[in-house]
């Protein structure tokens, strides 16, 4: 059996991290290395290594990630169109993936330039 990811350890409460949001599908917490004033990681409780490895059976989990993002944005007061937020999913080293556990970055609190990266 392979070692748990840091996100699995947070979900299992083996590593303390104040949760911004949690439901039966996901857990969300602030990034320890924030790239914006608001930087929340939304992590499925089911281990899916990366988005490109998701399968049809993961459809509900994938949907839960995006629905949670909207709920978190509302809770943080950034859902309003005049403020806004960005969602980012990295797949692979060149994209910036550092933890092999699918997660969504919710970024907000400043103007986010386009194109990213």
C-alpha positions as semicolon CSV with decimal commas, in nm:
position;residue;x (nm);y (nm);z (nm)
1;X;0,000;0,000;0,000
2;X;0,142;0,339;-0,095
3;X;0,186;0,621;0,151
4;X;-0,102;0,864;0,204
5;X;-0,081;1,205;0,041
6;X;-0,067;1,511;0,264
7;X;-0,425;1,583;0,159
8;X;-0,542;1,238;0,272
9;X;-0,372;1,299;0,606
10;X;-0,555;1,633;0,642
11;X;-0,888;1,471;0,548
12;X;-0,823;1,191;0,801
13;X;-0,731;1,453;1,066
14;X;-0,379;1,313;1,098
15;X;-0,244;1,659;1,013
16;X;-0,429;1,955;1,163
17;X;-0,568;2,210;0,919
18;X;-0,865;2,436;0,984
19;X;-1,129;2,349;0,725
20;X;-1,295;2,627;0,529
21;X;-1,562;2,383;0,408
22;X;-1,645;2,015;0,430
23;X;-1,921;1,787;0,308
24;X;-1,950;1,417;0,229
25;X;-1,749;1,457;-0,096
26;X;-1,480;1,720;-0,030
27;X;-1,272;1,903;0,226
28;X;-1,138;2,255;0,171
29;X;-0,864;2,444;0,351
30;X;-0,635;2,741;0,296
31;X;-0,319;2,682;0,095
32;X;-0,003;2,704;0,308
33;X;0,172;2,884;0,018
34;X;-0,100;3,123;-0,103
35;X;-0,072;3,276;-0,449
36;X;-0,350;3,528;-0,383
37;X;-0,506;3,686;-0,073
38;X;-0,768;3,408;-0,089
39;X;-0,626;3,070;-0,189
40;X;-0,834;2,769;-0,089
41;X;-0,765;2,409;-0,188
42;X;-1,075;2,198;-0,253
43;X;-0,988;1,829;-0,228
44;X;-1,207;1,526;-0,296
45;X;-1,218;1,278;-0,010
46;X;-1,182;1,002;-0,269
47;X;-0,824;0,977;-0,392
48;X;-0,802;1,056;-0,762
49;X;-0,435;1,122;-0,843
50;X;-0,503;1,388;-1,109
51;X;-0,788;1,511;-1,324
52;X;-0,668;1,326;-1,634
53;X;-0,691;0,997;-1,445
54;X;-1,054;1,042;-1,343
55;X;-1,295;0,783;-1,482
56;X;-1,669;0,782;-1,550
57;X;-1,737;0,659;-1,196
58;X;-1,575;0,981;-1,065
59;X;-1,834;1,206;-1,231
60;X;-2,023;1,282;-0,907
61;X;-1,698;1,359;-0,724
62;X;-1,585;1,593;-1,001
63;X;-1,919;1,773;-0,991
64;X;-1,898;1,799;-0,613
65;X;-1,565;1,983;-0,645
66;X;-1,717;2,255;-0,862
67;X;-2,035;2,285;-0,655
68;X;-1,823;2,319;-0,341
69;X;-1,626;2,599;-0,508
70;X;-1,945;2,799;-0,555
71;X;-2,050;2,743;-0,193
72;X;-1,707;2,845;-0,065
73;X;-1,702;3,155;-0,285
74;X;-2,043;3,252;-0,148
75;X;-1,928;3,193;0,210
76;X;-1,617;3,408;0,152
77;X;-1,817;3,688;-0,012
78;X;-1,646;3,661;-0,351
79;X;-1,922;3,498;-0,554
80;X;-2,051;3,836;-0,667
81;X;-1,956;3,902;-1,028
82;X;-1,794;4,237;-0,940
83;X;-1,534;4,052;-0,731
84;X;-1,500;3,705;-0,877
85;X;-1,263;3,416;-0,837
86;X;-1,059;3,173;-1,045
87;X;-1,050;2,794;-1,030
88;X;-0,731;2,612;-1,131
89;X;-0,662;2,240;-1,167
90;X;-0,304;2,132;-1,237
91;X;-0,219;1,802;-1,406
92;X;0,144;1,695;-1,404
93;X;0,474;1,850;-1,309
94;X;0,492;2,102;-1,594
95;X;0,150;2,235;-1,493
96;X;0,266;2,287;-1,135
97;X;0,121;1,976;-0,972
98;X;0,302;1,910;-0,645
99;X;0,066;1,668;-0,468
100;X;-0,063;1,360;-0,657
101;X;-0,420;1,405;-0,531
102;X;-0,666;1,594;-0,750
103;X;-0,751;1,935;-0,606
104;X;-0,898;2,263;-0,719
105;X;-0,731;2,593;-0,633
106;X;-0,982;2,871;-0,562
107;X;-0,800;3,204;-0,602
108;X;-0,940;3,549;-0,530
109;X;-0,886;3,875;-0,348
110;X;-0,688;4,051;-0,619
111;X;-0,706;4,110;-0,991
112;X;-0,601;3,789;-1,165
113;X;-0,428;3,847;-1,497
114;X;-0,494;3,659;-1,820
115;X;-0,334;3,454;-1,955
116;X;-0,228;3,282;-1,633
117;X;0,115;3,135;-1,575
